[in-house]
Each structure stands twice: as structure tokens, then as C-alpha cells.
Amino acid sequence: MIAIRRARAADAPGIAAVHVATWRNAYATLLPETFLAGLSAERLTLHYERSIRMGHGVFVAVRSGERSAPLVVGFSTVRRCHGAKLGDGEVETLYVADDWQNMGLGGQLLRVAAKYLASLGCRSVFIWVLHGNPAIFFYERLGGRRLANGTTYVAGSAVPQVAYAWDPIETLLDVDA
């Protein structure tokens, strides 16, 4: 059984493990190998634990069962943007572990994130996606409109990215995944 819920501090190690694994797989051809090899689940655990304790918008997809311990299989983080030109709210991260993709969890996490942002008064939402990310089609299928191109820097390397937006936010809340 999979539950989508607000993250708890105890989820931080699982979130970090998903973060490291998905980055190493999805970005193997997009980011420097040494950077990906140096990703630290321990450092990311501290980062996510702090974010959760501070009350930031962090959501998880958790598998649970009678015979197994709960397992984080996906997560998203969001924030309200003040004065942003692309939208009122940003989905900062959205990752689902490889073995759990194509089951609708990404769409569920994205809608939960949008619902949370809407509760904060956000009327639109956007997400930056690395150009070449194999999941770009996912955002388009959920009605994301390509809004802008940009560049981010990872380990000193310029990496092109694309922003997808849902404006109004209801276009994401109402979509079937």
C-alpha cells in the first residue's frame, strides 16, 4: 500500500536515499560523474530533516505493509515564491525511485504539492527541469506549459533547464495522472 503524506523527520533518510539514487540514474549523462559520485545521503538527510522540522512543504510517497518497514519511494518539496515571474509557487523537487515509476506516484505527489501551494494562496505553480531529463514528457502529459529556458550551475558546470508551469493552478489540480 502506498500513502502520500506530509513528510516527518524520520522520513529524511529515505528521502535522501531516493534523491541520490534518482539523480545518479536520471542525470548520468547530464551532470559530471564526479559530482554524482560525491552525492552524500548523510548530508542530504540533514538537509531534509532540517527542512521538515522547519515546516517546509515536503511530501512523501511511502510504501507500507504488514511484513515490511515503511519505505520512502518518492518525494516532493515546494515553496511559495514572492515576486517570482514564473508563478506563485514552485515545486523545487519531485523524484520517484526507479522501481516505482510509471505507477502514478509522480502525478499524485505533484497534485499534493499543488494543493498545498493553493492552500497558501498560490494561483500558479512552476517547476524547473534539467534539459534532457527523461521525465520531461511527464510534465507535458500533466498539462505543464513550457514557459521559459534557463541555466543552472551544478559543480561549476552550466546546465540548461526548462520551466514548466500550470496557470491557473487548478489546471494541475484537476488533471488525471
Secondary structure, 3 states (H helix, E strand, C coil): CEEEEECCHHHHHHHHHHHHHHHHHHCCCCCCHHHHHCCCHHHHHHHHHHHHHCCCEEEEEEEEECCEEEEEEEEEEEEECCCCCCCCEEEEEEEECHHHCCCCHHHHHHHHHHHHHHHCCCCCEEEEEECCCCCHHHHHHCCCEEEEEEEEEECCEEEEEEEEEECCCHHHHCCCC
